[in-house]
């Protein structure tokens, strides 16, 4: 499968209604990788560490809010 096939498959996964629960692990992995890299850079370059720690906090907030929203969506789906 070429790059176009991967792109098409990923866009179909993201844009198909009801597939949000399949995308959450991808988002989690991407945000954890981002936070890991930001923390590494913060330890490497202490001159800009405050900015990098702020970005880590923002990424952590996004990670928590995505997972909270996903959990609430699953709860609501079970109720109906």
PyMOL commands that set and color helices and strands:
alter all, ss='L'
color gray80, all
select helices_A, chain A and resi 3-15+20-44+46-79
alter helices_A, ss='H'
color red, helices_A
deselect
rebuild
show_as cartoon
